[in-house]
């Protein structure tokens, strides 16, 4: 059985190891206590540090960066890792800002990771809207990532990215056969913009899982920051009424690699 190893480092940051590849999502490695701005006069404090220090992550072949302009997806210590990564795949606007080894994608555009002795990985950018309708000019561009490589047994690996549940995300399973979801949750809210939300609620996450019907759901982006308004307990309460979805959820322990069939 083909497996990939997932190590949840904290927030959205996850190390994915498969077939010799080492991929890092949304690198955040700053210590706790800092306050970060998020636009519209909003800010948030980081409550927990990474479960694995940046110096202990080891070599990274590619960074999958859903967006570069929010500190809970790319902070100073995470940014310092980018030049050493083989490739950074992110939004087109983010790649223009980062330069160097960054490749920019819009929703449904593709790129490929290739290396001798490893299967190539096709990366498809998936749509995101990081807030309510008309919020894009302030919230900025965000993408998710769907990964496909030879030897997958259960469908593609999909990292949803920071998004609310809206039409374009609901239509993703019409175009992708998803086996494993890295599901961004958290119900992000800020006092200055209440009641507006900027990521999925637990209820929206469950609804999306019903649409996608993946084999495995790996929740991330729900702990470690004060602007995450729903954590694991909120998600588990929602799952009580959704046993068909609950059996697919795997809670990754922070800092420890878990092998998942892919």
C-alpha angles and dihedrals in degrees: 000000000000114000138183124205118231122194114187106210097179140292106006094334114117133161113218119195119188134152093345095314122120112199126180124201125211098337115224116167106148117126118255124269101055123123120223132194121234103181133262088065091296125137140169139199124231109237103185136034126228119287088223121040118236090243090057099050094085127208117346122205096193140000118217102207115184090193136345103211104073122074094221089063101034121014132173096275091045091049090053089061096056100082091056094051115095093231138000114208114195144128120316091246091047093051089052090054096043100040118174113073096357122123117198125216136181122208112301094009116126140214133175135227113213134179135158114269095014133089113258115249120220112210120200120190113227128203124267136175110198096205144351124329114298092017096112096094089061103026091046134211119321132175138186126215135233115195126202129178137160113278099035108143102185106038135271128329110242125195103193097202123209105319145130119236108268139142100286092049092046088056095053093095088057087067104028136053100215122197101168128027126200093201120202111210133151103122090240113213135162127207092236094054102035125174092027116102128208104189136029124291120225089259092052091048091053091047091052091049089054090054095046098038095200122181092235134022119199111190119210137159095055105103142047101047133078093227091062099096099181123050137177095295091056091050093048091051089054091048092057088076092042108057091160089062097034092065089060096053120102117185108211115219111235113259099003124103117237123195113226125186110245 
